[in-house]
Amino acid sequence: MGSLHHLLDDVTSLARLQAGQEQRQLGPVDVARLLQELCEGLRALADQRHLFLRSSGPTPFVVEADATKIRRIAQNLIMNAVKYTEQGGVTVIWGEAGAADAKRWMLQVCDTGPGLQSASAAPLAGALESATQGASGIDAHAHAASVHSQAGTAQHSSPVQGGEGLGLSIVKRLCEMLDASIEIQTDTGGAGGTDFKILIPLHYTS
């Protein structure tokens, strides 16, 4: 029931984003504290899979942001990474984007999974592709997940479970609301894991 409940929550969340029912709520946010607390809350999930969940970055790290949306982006990426990774673990990193990108900061979620191109990673690779195609693809994911959940036929035989497509679609929409961009690096050889990097403005003009 837990997985089904989370899936329904994702469908509802995506529907609200699609309908424009959420707005950007900006204020000063200590990203370091937010992400450390989030990792603490999700560590039990990693422990169940015998994985590490680590966080690293400057403390404090205060930026102008929407705390709720940053937390939701990070939570979706961390939960996907933990579910997908079989050995090793997940590292969450935050900090300045670098001298070449002085107006943004970065949030990274890195895992030690097999990479998106391995055969076993096909479901997540498909979800990622769909999540970056646009509104029509996202709508299709939401509809499919809704029908799937109502039928009560969620599958649990694979470490990659239904809902990753929704999670990534939510991340994509939240990033659009925050004027943020997503960069993905993955080991095509299937041994080096996947790195999601979100680049987010340090300040907003409105």
N, C-alpha and C positions, 0 to 999 in steps of 0.2 A: 504493500500500500504506500510505503514511503516514496518509492520511485514514481508511482502513478500520481501521487499528490504533487510531487515536484514538477512532473510533466504538465499537469493541469495548471499549476502556478505559472509555468513558462508560457503556456498558451495564452493565459489571461494577460500576462505582462506584455507579450508581443502584440496582442490585440489592442491594448491601451496605447502602445507606442505607434502602431499603425494608424490609430484613430486620432492621433495628435492630442491625447488627453494628458500628456505629461509635458512639463515645462522645465527649463533650466533654472535651478535654484542655487545661486552662487554665493560664496562666502569664504572667509579664510579657513583652510583645512590643513591640519597636520597629517599629511599623507603617511608619514612614518608610523604614527600611532594608529591610524585607521587600519593600515595593512598588517601591522603586528598583531592587533587585536583580531583581525579576520583570520590570520594564519593560526592563532591560538584556538579559535573556534572550530577550525577545520582540521586541526591536527589529529583528532580522534579518527576521522575518516581515513587519513593517511596511515595511521597506526593499524587500522583494520586490514589494510593491504600490505603491511610491513614495508612501508615507504617512509622516507624522510620528507618533511615539509619545512623548508628553511626560508628565512627572510633576511634581506640585506639592503642597507641604504643609509644615507645620512639621517641623524636624529638630533633635533626635530627637523622636519622638512615641510615648511608651510607654504602653500600656494593658494591662489584663488581657484575654487573648484566647486562642483556639486558633489558633496560627500556621499549622498545616497547613490548616485550614478557611478561614481568611482568604485564604491564598494560592490555594486552589482556587476560591473565589468570584471573586476578582479575575482569575485566569487565564481562567476561562470567559468572563467579561464582556469582557475585553480581546480575546481571540481571536475572539469573535463580532463585536465592533465592527470589528476589523481586516479580517476576511473580508468584512464587509458594506459597508464604506465604500469608495467609488470614488475620491474626491478629498478632499484635506485630511488628516485624521488623527484620532487618538484622544488624549484627555487623561485622565490618572488623577489624582484629587485626593483628599486626605485631610485631616482636621482635626476640630476640635470641631464638634458639631452646632449650637451656638448657644446664646445665653442662655435661649431658650425651651425648650430641650431639653438641659439641663445634664448629664443622666445618660448621654448617648449621644455617640458620635462617628460621623463619616460617612466613607464611602468612595464616591466617584463615578467613574463611567466614562462619559465624554462623547465622542460621535463627530460627524463632520460629514457623515454619510450622508443619504439622502433622507427620513428619517423613516418611522415605521412605517405611515403611512396611504397612502404612495405605492403605485402598482400594482406596482413592482418590489420593494417591500418586503413584499409579501403573505406569502411564506413565513415571514419572521421574525415578522410580526404574528401569524400563525397559531400559531407556536411559543410566543410570549409568552402568548397566550390559553390555550393548552393547559397551559402551565406553571403557571398560576394557578388552574386549575379544581379541583384536588384529587387525591387518590391514584388514583382510577380513571383519570383522564386521563393521569397520569404513567405508570401501569402500561402503558397502551395505547401510549404513546410508546416505552417500553423494549422492549415486545414487537415493535412494528413495526420498530424499528431493528435488533433482533436478527435478525429474519427477513430484512430488507433486506440486512444485512451478510453473512449466511450465503449469500445468493443471489449476492453479488458484483456487485450492480447499482447501486452508488453513482453518482450523476449529478454531473458537474462542469461543466455548461454554464452554471450560474448562479453569481453571486458568493455567494449564500446557499446553502450546501450542507447536506445531511442531517446532523443532529447538533446543530443549534441548539436544537431542542426538548429534546433530552436535556440539553444544557448548561444551559439555563435551568431545567429541572426539578431538576438537581443544585444549582444556585444556590439555588432556592427551598427545597429540603430542608435544605441547609446553613444557610441563614438561620434556618429554624425551630429547628434545633439550637442556634443561638447566640442565640435570642430576639431576632433582628434583623428589621427590616421593610424592604420594598422599595418605593421610589417611582420611577415612570417618567414622564418628561416627553418628549414627542416633538412635532416640528413637523408638524402635520397638513397643512400646505401643501407639504411635501416638500422643504424647502430648509434647515432648521435643525438637522437631526440628532436624535439621541436621547440622553437623559441617564438613566442608571441610578444611583440613589442608595440606598445601603444604610446604614441607621441601626442601630448596634450598641452594646450597653451598654459603658460604660467599666469597670464592675466587676460581678462576680457574687457572689451570696450563697452559692452552692454549686457 
